[in-house]
Amino acid sequence: MHGAVPDALLEHAADQCVHLIAMSTHGRTGLLRLVMGSVAEQVVRRASVPVILVRAAAP
């Protein structure tokens, strides 16, 4: 099911004719990011509208 979340977000944005996507991100780097992937990165790379990313607060 890899890729399903970014696909769904981008499809919804297109269906609703949004002008901006705002998301939070965990800010993972390195091996963890490689293994888990990054929904935010995929959305940023594929979106046809501007994307604002806000890093989630540390617990």
mmCIF file of the N, C-alpha and C atoms, coordinates in Angstrom:
data_MODEL
# 
_entry.id   MODEL 
# 
loop_
_atom_site.group_PDB 
_atom_site.id 
_atom_site.type_symbol 
_atom_site.label_atom_id 
_atom_site.label_alt_id 
_atom_site.label_comp_id 
_atom_site.label_asym_id 
_atom_site.label_entity_id 
_atom_site.label_seq_id 
_atom_site.pdbx_PDB_ins_code 
_atom_site.Cartn_x 
_atom_site.Cartn_y 
_atom_site.Cartn_z 
_atom_site.occupancy 
_atom_site.B_iso_or_equiv 
_atom_site.pdbx_formal_charge 
_atom_site.auth_seq_id 
_atom_site.auth_comp_id 
_atom_site.auth_asym_id 
_atom_site.auth_atom_id 
_atom_site.pdbx_PDB_model_num 
ATOM 1   N N  . MET A 1 1  ? 0.815   -1.184 0.000  1.00 0.00 ? 1  MET A N  1 
ATOM 2   C CA . MET A 1 1  ? 0.000   0.000  0.000  1.00 0.00 ? 1  MET A CA 1 
ATOM 3   C C  . MET A 1 1  ? 0.868   1.261  0.000  1.00 0.00 ? 1  MET A C  1 
ATOM 4   N N  . HIS A 1 2  ? 2.119   1.124  -0.347 1.00 0.00 ? 2  HIS A N  1 
ATOM 5   C CA . HIS A 1 2  ? 3.013   2.274  -0.453 1.00 0.00 ? 2  HIS A CA 1 
ATOM 6   C C  . HIS A 1 2  ? 2.500   3.227  -1.520 1.00 0.00 ? 2  HIS A C  1 
ATOM 7   N N  . GLY A 1 3  ? 2.491   4.485  -1.219 1.00 0.00 ? 3  GLY A N  1 
ATOM 8   C CA . GLY A 1 3  ? 2.049   5.467  -2.195 1.00 0.00 ? 3  GLY A CA 1 
ATOM 9   C C  . GLY A 1 3  ? 0.566   5.774  -2.143 1.00 0.00 ? 3  GLY A C  1 
ATOM 10  N N  . ALA A 1 4  ? -0.209  5.011  -1.404 1.00 0.00 ? 4  ALA A N  1 
ATOM 11  C CA . ALA A 1 4  ? -1.657  5.209  -1.382 1.00 0.00 ? 4  ALA A CA 1 
ATOM 12  C C  . ALA A 1 4  ? -2.045  6.537  -0.732 1.00 0.00 ? 4  ALA A C  1 
ATOM 13  N N  . VAL A 1 5  ? -1.363  6.933  0.330  1.00 0.00 ? 5  VAL A N  1 
ATOM 14  C CA . VAL A 1 5  ? -1.714  8.171  1.030  1.00 0.00 ? 5  VAL A CA 1 
ATOM 15  C C  . VAL A 1 5  ? -1.402  9.398  0.173  1.00 0.00 ? 5  VAL A C  1 
ATOM 16  N N  . PRO A 1 6  ? -0.186  9.519  -0.371 1.00 0.00 ? 6  PRO A N  1 
ATOM 17  C CA . PRO A 1 6  ? 0.069   10.679 -1.232 1.00 0.00 ? 6  PRO A CA 1 
ATOM 18  C C  . PRO A 1 6  ? -0.877  10.730 -2.432 1.00 0.00 ? 6  PRO A C  1 
ATOM 19  N N  . ASP A 1 7  ? -1.155  9.591  -3.022 1.00 0.00 ? 7  ASP A N  1 
ATOM 20  C CA . ASP A 1 7  ? -2.082  9.542  -4.158 1.00 0.00 ? 7  ASP A CA 1 
ATOM 21  C C  . ASP A 1 7  ? -3.453  10.061 -3.756 1.00 0.00 ? 7  ASP A C  1 
ATOM 22  N N  . ALA A 1 8  ? -3.949  9.622  -2.598 1.00 0.00 ? 8  ALA A N  1 
ATOM 23  C CA . ALA A 1 8  ? -5.271  10.040 -2.130 1.00 0.00 ? 8  ALA A CA 1 
ATOM 24  C C  . ALA A 1 8  ? -5.296  11.542 -1.832 1.00 0.00 ? 8  ALA A C  1 
ATOM 25  N N  . LEU A 1 9  ? -4.238  12.055 -1.196 1.00 0.00 ? 9  LEU A N  1 
ATOM 26  C CA . LEU A 1 9  ? -4.181  13.483 -0.895 1.00 0.00 ? 9  LEU A CA 1 
ATOM 27  C C  . LEU A 1 9  ? -4.170  14.322 -2.164 1.00 0.00 ? 9  LEU A C  1 
ATOM 28  N N  . LEU A 1 10 ? -3.361  13.928 -3.127 1.00 0.00 ? 10 LEU A N  1 
ATOM 29  C CA . LEU A 1 10 ? -3.268  14.690 -4.370 1.00 0.00 ? 10 LEU A CA 1 
ATOM 30  C C  . LEU A 1 10 ? -4.553  14.596 -5.191 1.00 0.00 ? 10 LEU A C  1 
ATOM 31  N N  . GLU A 1 11 ? -5.190  13.437 -5.177 1.00 0.00 ? 11 GLU A N  1 
ATOM 32  C CA . GLU A 1 11 ? -6.457  13.277 -5.895 1.00 0.00 ? 11 GLU A CA 1 
ATOM 33  C C  . GLU A 1 11 ? -7.540  14.156 -5.263 1.00 0.00 ? 11 GLU A C  1 
ATOM 34  N N  . HIS A 1 12 ? -7.591  14.164 -3.941 1.00 0.00 ? 12 HIS A N  1 
ATOM 35  C CA . HIS A 1 12 ? -8.575  14.993 -3.249 1.00 0.00 ? 12 HIS A CA 1 
ATOM 36  C C  . HIS A 1 12 ? -8.328  16.483 -3.536 1.00 0.00 ? 12 HIS A C  1 
ATOM 37  N N  . ALA A 1 13 ? -7.070  16.887 -3.507 1.00 0.00 ? 13 ALA A N  1 
ATOM 38  C CA . ALA A 1 13 ? -6.731  18.285 -3.792 1.00 0.00 ? 13 ALA A CA 1 
ATOM 39  C C  . ALA A 1 13 ? -7.162  18.669 -5.202 1.00 0.00 ? 13 ALA A C  1 
ATOM 40  N N  . ALA A 1 14 ? -6.954  17.789 -6.159 1.00 0.00 ? 14 ALA A N  1 
ATOM 41  C CA . ALA A 1 14 ? -7.357  18.067 -7.539 1.00 0.00 ? 14 ALA A CA 1 
ATOM 42  C C  . ALA A 1 14 ? -8.881  18.123 -7.659 1.00 0.00 ? 14 ALA A C  1 
ATOM 43  N N  . ASP A 1 15 ? -9.562  17.188 -7.003 1.00 0.00 ? 15 ASP A N  1 
ATOM 44  C CA . ASP A 1 15 ? -11.032 17.151 -7.068 1.00 0.00 ? 15 ASP A CA 1 
ATOM 45  C C  . ASP A 1 15 ? -11.661 18.409 -6.464 1.00 0.00 ? 15 ASP A C  1 
ATOM 46  N N  . GLN A 1 16 ? -11.034 18.946 -5.428 1.00 0.00 ? 16 GLN A N  1 
ATOM 47  C CA . GLN A 1 16 ? -11.583 20.112 -4.724 1.00 0.00 ? 16 GLN A CA 1 
ATOM 48  C C  . GLN A 1 16 ? -11.026 21.439 -5.247 1.00 0.00 ? 16 GLN A C  1 
ATOM 49  N N  . CYS A 1 17 ? -10.154 21.375 -6.260 1.00 0.00 ? 17 CYS A N  1 
ATOM 50  C CA . CYS A 1 17 ? -9.547  22.579 -6.858 1.00 0.00 ? 17 CYS A CA 1 
ATOM 51  C C  . CYS A 1 17 ? -8.869  23.463 -5.808 1.00 0.00 ? 17 CYS A C  1 
ATOM 52  N N  . VAL A 1 18 ? -8.095  22.833 -4.919 1.00 0.00 ? 18 VAL A N  1 
ATOM 53  C CA . VAL A 1 18 ? -7.402  23.606 -3.891 1.00 0.00 ? 18 VAL A CA 1 
ATOM 54  C C  . VAL A 1 18 ? -6.278  24.426 -4.519 1.00 0.00 ? 18 VAL A C  1 
ATOM 55  N N  . HIS A 1 19 ? -5.900  25.504 -3.851 1.00 0.00 ? 19 HIS A N  1 
ATOM 56  C CA . HIS A 1 19 ? -4.845  26.385 -4.332 1.00 0.00 ? 19 HIS A CA 1 
ATOM 57  C C  . HIS A 1 19 ? -3.577  26.257 -3.503 1.00 0.00 ? 19 HIS A C  1 
ATOM 58  N N  . LEU A 1 20 ? -3.654  25.534 -2.371 1.00 0.00 ? 20 LEU A N  1 
ATOM 59  C CA . LEU A 1 20 ? -2.527  25.382 -1.463 1.00 0.00 ? 20 LEU A CA 1 
ATOM 60  C C  . LEU A 1 20 ? -2.745  24.138 -0.613 1.00 0.00 ? 20 LEU A C  1 
ATOM 61  N N  . ILE A 1 21 ? -1.675  23.384 -0.392 1.00 0.00 ? 21 ILE A N  1 
ATOM 62  C CA . ILE A 1 21 ? -1.728  22.222 0.500  1.00 0.00 ? 21 ILE A CA 1 
ATOM 63  C C  . ILE A 1 21 ? -0.833  22.533 1.687  1.00 0.00 ? 21 ILE A C  1 
ATOM 64  N N  . ALA A 1 22 ? -1.355  22.372 2.910  1.00 0.00 ? 22 ALA A N  1 
ATOM 65  C CA . ALA A 1 22 ? -0.571  22.556 4.130  1.00 0.00 ? 22 ALA A CA 1 
ATOM 66  C C  . ALA A 1 22 ? -0.541  21.229 4.876  1.00 0.00 ? 22 ALA A C  1 
ATOM 67  N N  . MET A 1 23 ? 0.659   20.806 5.281  1.00 0.00 ? 23 MET A N  1 
ATOM 68  C CA . MET A 1 23 ? 0.816   19.526 5.972  1.00 0.00 ? 23 MET A CA 1 
ATOM 69  C C  . MET A 1 23 ? 1.854   19.666 7.073  1.00 0.00 ? 23 MET A C  1 
ATOM 70  N N  . SER A 1 24 ? 1.766   18.776 8.043  1.00 0.00 ? 24 SER A N  1 
ATOM 71  C CA . SER A 1 24 ? 2.849   18.687 9.021  1.00 0.00 ? 24 SER A CA 1 
ATOM 72  C C  . SER A 1 24 ? 3.746   17.518 8.625  1.00 0.00 ? 24 SER A C  1 
ATOM 73  N N  . THR A 1 25 ? 4.969   17.544 9.132  1.00 0.00 ? 25 THR A N  1 
ATOM 74  C CA . THR A 1 25 ? 5.928   16.493 8.826  1.00 0.00 ? 25 THR A CA 1 
ATOM 75  C C  . THR A 1 25 ? 6.702   16.141 10.088 1.00 0.00 ? 25 THR A C  1 
ATOM 76  N N  . HIS A 1 26 ? 7.121   14.889 10.188 1.00 0.00 ? 26 HIS A N  1 
ATOM 77  C CA . HIS A 1 26 ? 7.920   14.452 11.330 1.00 0.00 ? 26 HIS A CA 1 
ATOM 78  C C  . HIS A 1 26 ? 9.365   14.913 11.192 1.00 0.00 ? 26 HIS A C  1 
ATOM 79  N N  . GLY A 1 27 ? 9.788   15.222 9.982  1.00 0.00 ? 27 GLY A N  1 
ATOM 80  C CA . GLY A 1 27 ? 11.159  15.667 9.768  1.00 0.00 ? 27 GLY A CA 1 
ATOM 81  C C  . GLY A 1 27 ? 12.176  14.547 9.886  1.00 0.00 ? 27 GLY A C  1 
ATOM 82  N N  . ARG A 1 28 ? 11.772  13.324 9.564  1.00 0.00 ? 28 ARG A N  1 
ATOM 83  C CA . ARG A 1 28 ? 12.703  12.199 9.631  1.00 0.00 ? 28 ARG A CA 1 
ATOM 84  C C  . ARG A 1 28 ? 13.802  12.356 8.592  1.00 0.00 ? 28 ARG A C  1 
ATOM 85  N N  . THR A 1 29 ? 14.967  11.856 8.921  1.00 0.00 ? 29 THR A N  1 
ATOM 86  C CA . THR A 1 29 ? 16.087  11.908 7.991  1.00 0.00 ? 29 THR A CA 1 
ATOM 87  C C  . THR A 1 29 ? 16.794  10.560 7.979  1.00 0.00 ? 29 THR A C  1 
ATOM 88  N N  . GLY A 1 30 ? 17.707  10.425 7.055  1.00 0.00 ? 30 GLY A N  1 
ATOM 89  C CA . GLY A 1 30 ? 18.578  9.256  7.017  1.00 0.00 ? 30 GLY A CA 1 
ATOM 90  C C  . GLY A 1 30 ? 17.857  7.947  6.764  1.00 0.00 ? 30 GLY A C  1 
ATOM 91  N N  . LEU A 1 31 ? 18.316  6.905  7.456  1.00 0.00 ? 31 LEU A N  1 
ATOM 92  C CA . LEU A 1 31 ? 17.823  5.549  7.233  1.00 0.00 ? 31 LEU A CA 1 
ATOM 93  C C  . LEU A 1 31 ? 16.341  5.411  7.566  1.00 0.00 ? 31 LEU A C  1 
ATOM 94  N N  . LEU A 1 32 ? 15.887  6.050  8.623  1.00 0.00 ? 32 LEU A N  1 
ATOM 95  C CA . LEU A 1 32 ? 14.472  5.958  8.993  1.00 0.00 ? 32 LEU A CA 1 
ATOM 96  C C  . LEU A 1 32 ? 13.587  6.496  7.876  1.00 0.00 ? 32 LEU A C  1 
ATOM 97  N N  . ARG A 1 33 ? 14.004  7.603  7.280  1.00 0.00 ? 33 ARG A N  1 
ATOM 98  C CA . ARG A 1 33 ? 13.230  8.170  6.172  1.00 0.00 ? 33 ARG A CA 1 
ATOM 99  C C  . ARG A 1 33 ? 13.256  7.238  4.968  1.00 0.00 ? 33 ARG A C  1 
ATOM 100 N N  . LEU A 1 34 ? 14.418  6.650  4.708  1.00 0.00 ? 34 LEU A N  1 
ATOM 101 C CA . LEU A 1 34 ? 14.555  5.734  3.586  1.00 0.00 ? 34 LEU A CA 1 
ATOM 102 C C  . LEU A 1 34 ? 13.642  4.521  3.753  1.00 0.00 ? 34 LEU A C  1 
ATOM 103 N N  . VAL A 1 35 ? 13.597  3.988  4.956  1.00 0.00 ? 35 VAL A N  1 
ATOM 104 C CA . VAL A 1 35 ? 12.785  2.794  5.226  1.00 0.00 ? 35 VAL A CA 1 
ATOM 105 C C  . VAL A 1 35 ? 11.298  3.122  5.236  1.00 0.00 ? 35 VAL A C  1 
ATOM 106 N N  . MET A 1 36 ? 10.918  4.201  5.922  1.00 0.00 ? 36 MET A N  1 
ATOM 107 C CA . MET A 1 36 ? 9.515   4.523  6.098  1.00 0.00 ? 36 MET A CA 1 
ATOM 108 C C  . MET A 1 36 ? 8.942   5.360  4.969  1.00 0.00 ? 36 MET A C  1 
ATOM 109 N N  . GLY A 1 37 ? 9.796   6.026  4.201  1.00 0.00 ? 37 GLY A N  1 
ATOM 110 C CA . GLY A 1 37 ? 9.303   6.898  3.154  1.00 0.00 ? 37 GLY A CA 1 
ATOM 111 C C  . GLY A 1 37 ? 8.804   8.201  3.738  1.00 0.00 ? 37 GLY A C  1 
ATOM 112 N N  . SER A 1 38 ? 8.418   9.098  2.883  1.00 0.00 ? 38 SER A N  1 
ATOM 113 C CA . SER A 1 38 ? 7.935   10.387 3.347  1.00 0.00 ? 38 SER A CA 1 
ATOM 114 C C  . SER A 1 38 ? 6.732   10.796 2.514  1.00 0.00 ? 38 SER A C  1 
ATOM 115 N N  . VAL A 1 39 ? 5.568   10.800 3.134  1.00 0.00 ? 39 VAL A N  1 
ATOM 116 C CA . VAL A 1 39 ? 4.349   11.238 2.459  1.00 0.00 ? 39 VAL A CA 1 
ATOM 117 C C  . VAL A 1 39 ? 4.510   12.687 2.035  1.00 0.00 ? 39 VAL A C  1 
ATOM 118 N N  . ALA A 1 40 ? 5.029   13.519 2.955  1.00 0.00 ? 40 ALA A N  1 
ATOM 119 C CA . ALA A 1 40 ? 5.185   14.933 2.653  1.00 0.00 ? 40 ALA A CA 1 
ATOM 120 C C  . ALA A 1 40 ? 6.085   15.144 1.440  1.00 0.00 ? 40 ALA A C  1 
ATOM 121 N N  . GLU A 1 41 ? 7.188   14.422 1.381  1.00 0.00 ? 41 GLU A N  1 
ATOM 122 C CA . GLU A 1 41 ? 8.112   14.581 0.254  1.00 0.00 ? 41 GLU A CA 1 
ATOM 123 C C  . GLU A 1 41 ? 7.431   14.213 -1.063 1.00 0.00 ? 41 GLU A C  1 
ATOM 124 N N  . GLN A 1 42 ? 6.686   13.131 -1.065 1.00 0.00 ? 42 GLN A N  1 
ATOM 125 C CA . GLN A 1 42 ? 5.993   12.725 -2.288 1.00 0.00 ? 42 GLN A CA 1 
ATOM 126 C C  . GLN A 1 42 ? 4.955   13.759 -2.709 1.00 0.00 ? 42 GLN A C  1 
ATOM 127 N N  . VAL A 1 43 ? 4.244   14.316 -1.744 1.00 0.00 ? 43 VAL A N  1 
ATOM 128 C CA . VAL A 1 43 ? 3.247   15.332 -2.065 1.00 0.00 ? 43 VAL A CA 1 
ATOM 129 C C  . VAL A 1 43 ? 3.930   16.577 -2.626 1.00 0.00 ? 43 VAL A C  1 
ATOM 130 N N  . VAL A 1 44 ? 5.015   17.024 -1.979 1.00 0.00 ? 44 VAL A N  1 
ATOM 131 C CA . VAL A 1 44 ? 5.736   18.206 -2.455 1.00 0.00 ? 44 VAL A CA 1 
ATOM 132 C C  . VAL A 1 44 ? 6.230   18.000 -3.880 1.00 0.00 ? 44 VAL A C  1 
ATOM 133 N N  . ARG A 1 45 ? 6.795   16.848 -4.159 1.00 0.00 ? 45 ARG A N  1 
ATOM 134 C CA . ARG A 1 45 ? 7.358   16.574 -5.487 1.00 0.00 ? 45 ARG A CA 1 
ATOM 135 C C  . ARG A 1 45 ? 6.294   16.486 -6.580 1.00 0.00 ? 45 ARG A C  1 
ATOM 136 N N  . ARG A 1 46 ? 5.101   16.031 -6.216 1.00 0.00 ? 46 ARG A N  1 
ATOM 137 C CA . ARG A 1 46 ? 4.092   15.753 -7.240 1.00 0.00 ? 46 ARG A CA 1 
ATOM 138 C C  . ARG A 1 46 ? 2.947   16.755 -7.307 1.00 0.00 ? 46 ARG A C  1 
ATOM 139 N N  . ALA A 1 47 ? 2.831   17.634 -6.335 1.00 0.00 ? 47 ALA A N  1 
ATOM 140 C CA . ALA A 1 47 ? 1.702   18.570 -6.296 1.00 0.00 ? 47 ALA A CA 1 
ATOM 141 C C  . ALA A 1 47 ? 1.822   19.614 -7.399 1.00 0.00 ? 47 ALA A C  1 
ATOM 142 N N  . SER A 1 48 ? 0.682   20.004 -7.922 1.00 0.00 ? 48 SER A N  1 
ATOM 143 C CA . SER A 1 48 ? 0.650   21.050 -8.944 1.00 0.00 ? 48 SER A CA 1 
ATOM 144 C C  . SER A 1 48 ? 0.344   22.416 -8.341 1.00 0.00 ? 48 SER A C  1 
ATOM 145 N N  . VAL A 1 49 ? 0.205   22.457 -7.019 1.00 0.00 ? 49 VAL A N  1 
ATOM 146 C CA . VAL A 1 49 ? -0.037  23.706 -6.289 1.00 0.00 ? 49 VAL A CA 1 
ATOM 147 C C  . VAL A 1 49 ? 1.035   23.827 -5.192 1.00 0.00 ? 49 VAL A C  1 
ATOM 148 N N  . PRO A 1 50 ? 1.221   25.016 -4.642 1.00 0.00 ? 50 PRO A N  1 
ATOM 149 C CA . PRO A 1 50 ? 2.211   25.177 -3.562 1.00 0.00 ? 50 PRO A CA 1 
ATOM 150 C C  . PRO A 1 50 ? 1.875   24.304 -2.351 1.00 0.00 ? 50 PRO A C  1 
ATOM 151 N N  . VAL A 1 51 ? 2.918   23.855 -1.658 1.00 0.00 ? 51 VAL A N  1 
ATOM 152 C CA . VAL A 1 51 ? 2.770   23.043 -0.455 1.00 0.00 ? 51 VAL A CA 1 
ATOM 153 C C  . VAL A 1 51 ? 3.551   23.700 0.672  1.00 0.00 ? 51 VAL A C  1 
ATOM 154 N N  . ILE A 1 52 ? 2.905   23.877 1.813  1.00 0.00 ? 52 ILE A N  1 
ATOM 155 C CA . ILE A 1 52 ? 3.565   24.391 3.017  1.00 0.00 ? 52 ILE A CA 1 
ATOM 156 C C  . ILE A 1 52 ? 3.741   23.235 3.983  1.00 0.00 ? 52 ILE A C  1 
ATOM 157 N N  . LEU A 1 53 ? 4.983   23.029 4.436  1.00 0.00 ? 53 LEU A N  1 
ATOM 158 C CA . LEU A 1 53 ? 5.266   21.985 5.413  1.00 0.00 ? 53 LEU A CA 1 
ATOM 159 C C  . LEU A 1 53 ? 5.641   22.619 6.738  1.00 0.00 ? 53 LEU A C  1 
ATOM 160 N N  . VAL A 1 54 ? 5.059   22.095 7.820  1.00 0.00 ? 54 VAL A N  1 
ATOM 161 C CA . VAL A 1 54 ? 5.358   22.562 9.169  1.00 0.00 ? 54 VAL A CA 1 
ATOM 162 C C  . VAL A 1 54 ? 5.844   21.359 9.949  1.00 0.00 ? 54 VAL A C  1 
ATOM 163 N N  . ARG A 1 55 ? 7.028   21.475 10.532 1.00 0.00 ? 55 ARG A N  1 
ATOM 164 C CA . ARG A 1 55 ? 7.563   20.366 11.298 1.00 0.00 ? 55 ARG A CA 1 
ATOM 165 C C  . ARG A 1 55 ? 6.761   20.182 12.586 1.00 0.00 ? 55 ARG A C  1 
ATOM 166 N N  . ALA A 1 56 ? 6.376   18.941 12.872 1.00 0.00 ? 56 ALA A N  1 
ATOM 167 C CA . ALA A 1 56 ? 5.595   18.644 14.067 1.00 0.00 ? 56 ALA A CA 1 
ATOM 168 C C  . ALA A 1 56 ? 6.424   18.947 15.315 1.00 0.00 ? 56 ALA A C  1 
ATOM 169 N N  . ALA A 1 57 ? 5.765   19.395 16.349 1.00 0.00 ? 57 ALA A N  1 
ATOM 170 C CA . ALA A 1 57 ? 6.444   19.714 17.609 1.00 0.00 ? 57 ALA A CA 1 
ATOM 171 C C  . ALA A 1 57 ? 6.993   18.446 18.242 1.00 0.00 ? 57 ALA A C  1 
ATOM 172 N N  . ALA A 1 58 ? 8.137   18.563 18.888 1.00 0.00 ? 58 ALA A N  1 
ATOM 173 C CA . ALA A 1 58 ? 8.743   17.426 19.588 1.00 0.00 ? 58 ALA A CA 1 
ATOM 174 C C  . ALA A 1 58 ? 7.893   17.089 20.807 1.00 0.00 ? 58 ALA A C  1 
ATOM 175 N N  . PRO A 1 59 ? 7.771   15.802 21.115 1.00 0.00 ? 59 PRO A N  1 
ATOM 176 C CA . PRO A 1 59 ? 6.963   15.403 22.284 1.00 0.00 ? 59 PRO A CA 1 
ATOM 177 C C  . PRO A 1 59 ? 7.577   15.829 23.591 1.00 0.00 ? 59 PRO A C  1 
# 
